């Protein structure tokens, strides 16, 4: 249940370090479940996200590899994605707004989780919908960015007139895969919002697909996915756009 | 409540983390905006990136409130990626070395400048 406001993150942790080490050993050496008192759906989401970590990790390492090994000049993303605003060329203008929107949606997602556990259905629903809206606008801005790159700069996954063709290949692969994740996230945010708004979670109404009776932990599990999508963007923003 | 694991942080904690994330993302952007160059750029980018990642994973994804068994199961496997990064970097450098040794460098006078 909701705890009183912690004065620091250290005081909010349930157990001190030696105690938790003991609990780790006890968990691992016990016969039954390893992750005690953790909802199985949350463990499964983490397992899925671990798989995703390796997919995105492989993509980014592949990008690093082709960027290191190409002889052709690598385009400067700060110049390539600059936008003219009121006569000034602002580097990465659209990308910065996209980052701002996705970071904001991370906060609104957390608010939805917090209000969900407080059983504040209206506010949880509101913040879930705002999060979905921000996610959708992120994908929209990405579509604008792709259009600009394809139509005006003639950068394609299989060719690039302004330098290394590996740039186009890795850009469209990595941002495309991330954008797909955001799109799927928006769909699941809307499904979660529907469940919250309908009051399914109070009534433990079975879901239409699995028949599983979900509580408010499904909002937290949804937030794991959404925060992961933002986490991946942090890495893409740093190593692809800024490096 | 049997389905809830660990503690739930207060909403004020989320808002503070949110603010910090904005500041860190702004710092990352200013590294590009002010055109910091050289090793300082790489160091700043990596440090800011890891700070943001740490904040998101530990506080927003509730990892500090989870049982240590789950934390280890989540944190340990991705450390294998450092091996992949090392292999990828080694291979990239050796491929570039071989290309520079065996292939003529691409024509640098391509109409790249006019296309910008």
Interface residues (C-beta under 8 A of the other chain):
Chain A: X1 X2 X3 X4 X5 X6 X9 X12 X13 X14 X20 X21 X23 X24 X27 X28 X34 X35 X36 X37 X38 X39 X42 X43 X46 X50 X53 X54 X57 X58 X61 X62 X64 X65 X66 X67 X68 X69 X70 X71 X72 X73 X78 X79 X80 X91 X92 X96 X99 X100 X103 X104 X106 X107 X109 X110 X111 X113 X114 X115 X117 X153 X154 X161 X162 X163 X215 X217 X220 X223 X224 X227 X228 X230 X231 X234 X235 X237 X238 X239 X241 X242 X243
Chain B: X1 X2 X3 X4 X5 X6 X7 X8 X9 X10 X11 X12 X13 X14 X15 X17 X18 X21 X22 X25 X28 X29 X31 X32 X33 X35 X41 X42 X45 X46 X48 X49 X52 X53 X56 X57 X59 X60 X61 X62 X64 X65 X66 X67 X68 X69 X70 X72 X73 X74 X77 X78 X81 X84 X85 X88 X89 X91 X92 X93 X95 X96 X99 X100 X103 X105 X106 X108 X110 X111 X112 X115 X116
